[in-house]
């Protein structure tokens, strides 16, 4: 038994000892790669066609040798997909791995490389499920790694700078793109191709990162990371929640199709202040009484959906998304349904997170 304890102690000390060539005076940052445009490669440096997730994590790190002056780095390949193919299993794998890593004393921060299409969604999922005050930062790129004037290397460098900076601690999950730092809760992609696509329409950026320096100007006051009630440590799948897009003369049959598919919840990207077409509203009133959760978000891209304003949520049994866009409202509803099916409790979560 004594020999076994000594062996375990020795192995632990070896794990925590800085690797050869690492600087014990620098913070330790782990890069978790998932693929995306930042790891994409194409045949032409000036064309828009490329294959996402083609380059391994080591190639990405080799493109930014200056980052090794900021932190001791090591990488792990979690997935290799374009973010249009992102799915719940990768989210859960990421959350589980991050929650393992942040418990270690030899890990000071996490950077996640990700495709931009769903980067904001992954960030918000992690915002609600990782349990740490250590910095967790997502980065991506709008141009592939082989493109002329690729933006990925600088975004990755900036993400490492943010993750290695002590002032980034306890700010929730962050997104570092195009020299700005955003809260994962508020950021969204707003342009199909432009490098300045990431914006936070309701709140703006939290700060900036430039020339290896980090400046924060704001702080998120909504509960996040270690403050949330969501624990996915034993979770292998998420409740089925889908999004229905609102428009003039919306076809109410779409609601029937989702119900037939046994969804646990529906988020409606309503018009204006989350308003519903009359025939859809009638369907919603029926299905909420069957126990299906319905959240009213909006398709406008900014602003809040107010509770019991133009729509009588109390009579409909619906939940107001506050300022969450439809795709993020879907994530919060998925996690909320792991905890409760009480619409009043879920509504309170939308005001807290």
N, C-alpha and C positions, 0 to 999 in steps of 0.2 A: 504493500500500500504506500509506504514511504517513497519507494522508487517511482511509483506511478505519479504521485503528487509532484515530485521533483521534475519528472518528464513533462507534465502538464505546465508547470511554472516556466520551464525552459522554453517550451514551444510558444507560450504566450509572450514571453519577453522577446523571442525572435520575431513574432508577428508585429510587435509594436516598435521594433528597432528600425530606424530609417534605412532604406535600401541603399546599396552601394551607389555612390554618386549623388545622393540626395543631401540637401542642406538641412541639418537639424534646426536651424534658425528660421526656416521658412514654413508657412502653413502647408498642410497636406490636403490636396483637392483631388477628388475622384471624378472622372469624366464617364458618364453613362451614355452610350451611343444608341440611338434608335433608328438611324437612317436619315431619310429626308433629303432635301435639296442640298443641304450643307455637305452631305456625303455623296452628292450626285456627280456623274461624269457624262460628258457628251462628246460627239465626234468633232464638233466645231466650237472654237472658243467664242464665236460671235453669234451662234445660233441659239434658239430657245429650246431645242430638243435635247433631252438628256434622260438618263436613267437614275432615279433616286436611290439612295442607300447603297451605292455601289462600292464606295471606299470604306475600308475598315478604320477603326478609331485611331490606330497608330499613324495612319497616313494623315489624318486630320491634325493630330498633335505635332507631327513633323513639319507641318506647314506654318506653325507658330513657335519656333524655337525660343523666341523672346519670353514666352509664357513660363518657361522653366526658371526664369529669374524671379518670377513672382511667387511661385509655389512649387512644391514637389508634386508631380502629377503621375497618376496611373489611370488607365482606362479599362472599361469593361463594355463589351458589346451585348446590349440587352435585346436588340432587335435590329433588323435591316429592312425597313419598309418605308415607302412613301407615306406621308402622314394622312393622305386620303384613305389609306387602308388601316389606319389606327383603330384598335378595338379594345374591348374591356380587359382582355387577358393581358395585353401589354401594360395597360394602366395598373392593373393589380400587381403584375410582376415588378414594375418600377417602384410602386409604393412599398411592397414587401422588401425589395432590395435596399431602398433608401433607409427604411426604418431599421434594417440590420446594420447598415454602414454607420449611421449617425450615432449609434451606441458606442462606437469605438473611439478611444482616445486619440488614435492616430489618424482620424478623419476630421478635418476642420470645415469642409465645405463640399458641396456636390454641384457639378455642372451637367446638364442633360442636353445633348445635341438632338435636334428634333426638326421634322419638316414643319413648314409654316402653316399649312392648311388647317391643321387642328392643334397647333402649338398652344393656343390659348385655352383650349378644352383640357388638354393634358395638364397644363399648369394649374387650372382650377381644381381638377380632381386631386392633384397632389396637395394643393393648398388646404384641402379638407381632410386629407388622410395621412399625411406624414406627421410624425410626432417629434418635433425637434425645434430648437431655437437656432440651430446652425444654418448658415445660408444654403439655400437650394435655388439654383438659377438655371433657367432654360434659355438656350440660344438656337438660332437657325440661320437660314440664308435664303435670299430670293434668287440668287444666281448660283449655278452649280460650281463645284470646286474647280472645274476645268474652264470656266467661262472667263472672258476678258473682264477685268475689274471685279473679280469674285468678292462678295461681301462676307462670306463665311469665316475666313481666317480672322478678320478683325472682330467680328461678333464673338467668335470663340475666345479670342484673347481678352476681350472686354468682360465676357462672362466669367472667365477665370479670375480676372482682377476683382470683380464684384464678389465672387464666392470666397476669395482669400481675404477680403477686407472685413475687419471686425465690426464696422459700423453697419454691415449688411445683416447682422444677426437679429433674430426675432422680428423680422419684417414680413413674414410669410414667404411664400414661393414667389420668386422674381423672374421677370423676363427681360433680358438684356439684348436689345436690337437697335442698330443704327445709332449708337451712342447714347440711347436713352434707357432708363431703368423703369420698368412698369411693374405694378402688382399683377400677378397672374389672375386675380379676380376680375380686374377691370379691363385688361388689354384684349384687343381683338384685331384680326386682320381686316383691313379696310380697302385694300387695292389688290388687284389680281397679280400684278407684276412689279410694282414699284418698290424700291428698297426701303422707303419710308412707310410701308404698308401698316406697320403696327402702331396702333393708337389706343388711347383710353378716352373715348368720347365724353364720358361723364365726369372724369376726375383728372385727366392729364397724367403725365409721368410722375413717378416718385422722386426721380433724380436723374443725374447724368453720369456717364463714365467716359473719360477722355484723357488721352496721354497717360494712361495708367493710374489715373486718379478718380476717386468716387466721391460724388457730392449728392447727398439726399436733402430734399426740400420739404417732403411730406411724409406722413406715416399713415398706413392703413389702420382704421379703427375697428373694422369688422373683425370678428373672431376668426382665427386661422390656426393651422397646424396643430400645435400642442394644446390649443384652447378648444378644439372642436370635440364633439361627442362621437365622432365617427371612427370606428376601429375596424380595419379590414384585414387584420392579421390572420383571421381564420376564414376569410371570404374568398371563394373561388369563382363566383359569378355575381352579376348585378341584376336587379329587377329590370324587366323590359319596359322601357319608356321611349315613346316616339314623339316626333314633332309634326304638327299639322300647320301648314302655312295658310294664313288668312288672306283673302282677296275679295274683290267685288263678286257677288253671286257664288260664294263658296259652295261646293257640292257637299251636302251633309252625308253622302254615302261614304266619304272618306273616314268619318268618325266610325261608321259601322264596320268598315274594313279593319280598323285598328282594334276595335273591341273583339271582332271575330278572331283576330290574331292573338288574343289573350294578353293584351298589354296590362301592366299594372298601373300605368299612368300615361297621360298625354300632356304635352306642352303645346299650347296654341300660340303661334306667332301672329297675334291679332293685329288689326289695323289700328292706327292712332294709339289711344291709351289702352291697348290690349283688347279692343272691342271685337265682338263676335258677330258674324252674319246671323240674322234671326233664326234660320232653320238649324244652323249649327248650335246656336245657343239652346234651342229646344232639345236637341240631342244631348248636349252636355248636361242639362238638368236631369235627364233620365239616367245617364251613366254614372254620375256622381252618387246617385242614390243606390247604385249597384256596388259601390265601393271602389270605383276607379277614380284615381286622383287626377284632377285637371288643373293645370297651372296656366294662367294667362300672362304671356309675355307680349312682346311687340316686335314688329318687323321694321321699325323705323331706324334702328341702329343707335339710338341714344334716348335718354329720358327714362322716367320711372312709370311703371304701371301702378296706379293708385288703387288701394283697397276700397271697395264700395264707393267708387266715384261714379263714372258713367255707367258702369256695370254693377249690378247688385250681387256681389260675391256671396253674401250671406244666404240669399235666396237660391242661388245657383249651386252652392257648395264648392265654389272654385277658390283657387289660391292665387293671390297677386304676386308676380315675380319681382316686384320692386324694380331695381335697375339692372337685373341680370338679363342678358340677351337669351334668346330661346335655347341655344346650345348649352349655355352654362346653367340655365334653369333646369334643363334635363338632367345634368349631372347631380345637382343638389337634390332633385326629386328622387333620383336613383338611390342616393345614399340615405336620404331621409326615410325611404320605404324600408330600409334595413332596420330602422329603429322603431317606426310607428306607422300606423295607418289612420291616425287622427289628423284631420285636415287643419284643426286649430294649432296643434303642435307643429305641423309642417309649415304653416304660415309663419309662425314665430321664428322658425329656422331661416326662412327667407329674409326676415328682418335682421337676424343676427349674423348671417354669413354672407 
